[in-house]
Amino acid sequence: MALPEHGITRDDILGRLDSFKERDVRWRDGHAFTLAYNAGEDVVALAEEAYRRFATENALNTDAFPSLRRLQTEVCGIVGDWLQAGPDGAGFLTTGGTESLLMAVKAARQRGRRERNVERPNIVLPTSAHAAFEKGCYYFGMESRRVPVRDDWRADADAMADAIDDDTVLVVGSAPQYPQGVVDPIADIAALAAERDINCHVDGCMGGVTLTYLARLGHDIPPWNFSVPGVTSISVDLHKYGYTAKGASVIMHRDKRLRADQTFVTDNWLGGVYGSSAVLGTKSGGAWAAAWAVLHYLGDEGYLRLTAAARAAAEELATAIEGIPQLSLRAQPQATLLAFGATDPEALDVFAVADALWRRGWYLDRQGPPASLHCTVNAVHQGKIPTFVADLRAAVAEVEAAHGQGAQGAYGTVE
Ligand SMILES: *Cc1c(COP(=O)(O)O)cnc(C)c1O
């Protein structure tokens, strides 16, 4: 496709861009149980406006843009406070959970080299830990040692201990893990790291905000943040339950020395000293401004309210699914994520149920093994659960009647 010879008008362009979205998933009105989060039109509009004002500012160099340095310092300070990082805590903003996890993996490799000359590093992690850890091992030439989860889907710390050897540089727990939405035994996993003086990353990409506020709301949340000895870094995605624009996550390290293992500096070219805090070089300041704006707009009260709303919707959905005999909930949600499969997989194909739901406008993630559907419930779903459950029942009945079969689909895409 060649570029049109003559430019077209602004109105024409914006109209066409809007029209491209017509068949997209309807996240604004709560029809997506994945990928997008909505705390209200006012919040979305503020994030977009703040993003626009910093879209062209370059977060590669915070010396040239003291505004961006300030945004990063203040956003990381707030997240550090949530995570009980203490005065030594040191974080950076990244473009998302994947980049935060890549940096956790890279920092662990660096510490292994620096302190123990580890040449063939491995990481020990439960089968439930996010795919981005796999990507990190692939990118950075490390071995991924996946350890099966327990029957309750939580990490098996004893089995992880058996998988650790002298070349292990990192152990991982998730709070909560994505596939079934349960919190790993972080204290037990972090103890493995503390005994051996290696890194322990807690993946709080999904739960970092939610678990912090659920604890404040009086829920019984097992310890998972820097209050746990042995935890060396934690990731929190602001573009999920921080309800800000895409492109914002924080990776927080216990101290500056550990954070230094993530950064990269070189002068081995003709362009002078070049340093970067994470994977990217030039990147937009927009996501940083949007994150700062939304955090300050919502305030502590806003996150308490949104967390309570999302949690109530997740509990309502979990209870409704338990009332549908053909479906079984994989685990009681500990935060706001849940998954369910067919009670009898021979009789009902849950991926066909996902197809039938999509025809009704609802979008869920498909996952396995075992074949399940996954719901990331957020504040936008408050009040939407009864309509969804009615459509879910109808979809199950339709698939049962037709003996339909569906396709697995994918959480991410490559084309
Ligand atoms: C979403 C998620 C990630 C990856 O984050 P992206 O923002 O999609 O790159 C990592 N870990 C968990 C638990 C997640 O839910």
Ligand as a Chemical Component Dictionary entry (heavy atoms), coordinates in Angstrom:
data_LIG
# 
_chem_comp.id                   LIG 
_chem_comp.type                 NON-POLYMER 
_chem_comp.pdbx_formal_charge   0 
_chem_comp.three_letter_code    LIG 
# 
loop_
_chem_comp_atom.comp_id 
_chem_comp_atom.atom_id 
_chem_comp_atom.alt_atom_id 
_chem_comp_atom.type_symbol 
_chem_comp_atom.charge 
_chem_comp_atom.model_Cartn_x 
_chem_comp_atom.model_Cartn_y 
_chem_comp_atom.model_Cartn_z 
_chem_comp_atom.pdbx_ordinal 
LIG C1 C1 C 0 -0.964 -8.230  32.236 1  
LIG C2 C2 C 0 0.029  -9.014  33.007 2  
LIG C3 C3 C 0 1.382  -8.991  32.669 3  
LIG C4 C4 C 0 1.892  -8.358  31.383 4  
LIG O1 O1 O 0 1.591  -7.029  31.289 5  
LIG P1 P1 P 0 1.419  -6.228  29.904 6  
LIG O2 O2 O 0 1.033  -4.897  30.410 7  
LIG O3 O3 O 0 0.357  -6.933  29.111 8  
LIG O4 O4 O 0 2.717  -6.215  29.200 9  
LIG C5 C5 C 0 2.259  -9.629  33.508 10 
LIG N1 N1 N 0 1.831  -10.298 34.594 11 
LIG C6 C6 C 0 0.526  -10.374 34.938 12 
LIG C7 C7 C 0 0.116  -11.132 36.166 13 
LIG C8 C8 C 0 -0.411 -9.753  34.141 14 
LIG O5 O5 O 0 -1.708 -9.855  34.430 15 
# 
loop_
_chem_comp_bond.comp_id 
_chem_comp_bond.atom_id_1 
_chem_comp_bond.atom_id_2 
_chem_comp_bond.value_order 
_chem_comp_bond.pdbx_ordinal 
LIG C1 C2 SING 1  
LIG C2 C3 SING 2  
LIG C2 C8 DOUB 3  
LIG C3 C4 SING 4  
LIG C3 C5 DOUB 5  
LIG C4 O1 SING 6  
LIG O1 P1 SING 7  
LIG P1 O2 DOUB 8  
LIG P1 O3 SING 9  
LIG P1 O4 SING 10 
LIG C5 N1 SING 11 
LIG N1 C6 DOUB 12 
LIG C6 C7 SING 13 
LIG C6 C8 SING 14 
LIG C8 O5 SING 15 
# 
